[in-house]
Amino acid sequence: MQKIELKKGFEDAEKVEVLNPVPDSVAVVVVGQEGLKDGSKVEVMNEKHYPWQNLSKETRPAKISRHTRKKHGMKKD
């Protein structure tokens, strides 16, 4: 895992517009990222595909780690 800065645009309760390009092969951590450091290992738990994604074999959409689920009292879907 490597931290990169994303430039945010418009934001609502469900979505955030990202203004700088993110390669298709990059996964984005959307929950629990505040405790991660460069080089951290993450486990992908619940893969989600969205209609706007250009999916390829290398694409790994956002996941919620087991650590994050436990920390926030979340149940597995």
Backbone torsions as a table, in degrees:
resi	resn	phi	psi	omega
1	MET	NA	136.1	177.6
2	GLN	-133.2	132.1	-179.2
3	LYS	-77.9	132.8	172.1
4	ILE	-131.3	151.6	179.1
5	GLU	-88.5	131.6	174.8
6	LEU	-107.7	136.3	176.5
7	LYS	-89.4	117.6	-177.6
8	LYS	-86.8	141.7	173.2
9	GLY	-108.5	-127.9	178.1
10	PHE	-66.5	149.8	-176.5
11	GLU	-145.0	139.8	170.9
12	ASP	-134.0	-167.0	-175.3
13	ALA	-65.8	-22.9	-175.7
14	GLU	-114.5	-23.6	-171.6
15	LYS	-137.0	152.8	173.8
16	VAL	-131.3	128.8	176.0
17	GLU	-78.5	129.7	177.1
18	VAL	-103.8	121.9	-174.0
19	LEU	-86.1	-28.8	177.6
20	ASN	-94.0	150.3	-175.9
21	PRO	-67.6	140.6	175.6
22	VAL	-119.7	120.6	-179.3
23	PRO	-58.4	148.2	-179.7
24	ASP	-57.4	-30.3	-175.8
25	SER	-81.8	0.1	-177.4
26	VAL	-94.9	131.1	173.4
27	ALA	-92.5	144.7	-179.2
28	VAL	-115.2	125.6	176.6
29	VAL	-83.8	121.7	-175.3
30	VAL	-110.3	-11.5	178.3
31	VAL	-135.7	129.4	176.3
32	GLY	85.3	9.6	-176.0
33	GLN	-70.3	-19.1	-176.9
34	GLU	-63.5	-24.6	-179.9
35	GLY	-93.6	0.3	-177.1
36	LEU	-89.0	147.3	175.6
37	LYS	-123.9	160.1	176.2
38	ASP	-52.3	134.5	179.2
39	GLY	89.8	-6.0	178.5
40	SER	-61.8	144.6	174.2
41	LYS	-93.5	135.4	178.1
42	VAL	-124.4	149.1	177.3
43	GLU	-110.8	124.1	179.6
44	VAL	-78.7	124.9	-174.8
45	MET	-105.2	-58.4	-175.9
46	ASN	-121.7	99.2	-178.3
47	GLU	-74.9	130.1	178.0
48	LYS	-120.2	135.4	175.3
49	HIS	-112.3	135.9	-179.6
50	TYR	-115.0	149.4	-175.6
51	PRO	-59.6	-27.5	-176.9
52	TRP	-83.3	-5.7	-179.3
53	GLN	-79.7	140.4	172.3
54	ASN	-92.6	88.2	-172.8
55	LEU	-76.8	139.2	173.5
56	SER	-137.4	177.1	179.5
57	LYS	-61.6	-27.5	-177.3
58	GLU	-88.0	-11.4	-175.1
59	THR	-75.5	131.1	177.5
60	ARG	-128.6	97.5	179.8
61	PRO	-63.7	171.6	-175.9
62	ALA	-57.8	143.6	179.2
63	LYS	-133.0	162.7	173.6
64	ILE	-112.2	122.9	-176.4
65	SER	-74.2	158.5	176.7
66	ARG	-59.3	-40.8	178.8
67	HIS	-59.5	-45.3	-179.7
68	THR	-65.4	-42.0	178.6
69	ARG	-59.0	-46.0	-179.1
70	LYS	-64.3	-45.6	-178.3
71	LYS	-59.9	-38.4	-175.9
72	HIS	-102.0	8.2	178.1
73	GLY	65.0	32.0	-177.5
74	MET	-89.9	146.0	176.4
75	LYS	-98.3	151.3	176.7
76	LYS	-69.9	136.6	179.7
77	ASP	-65.3	NA	NA
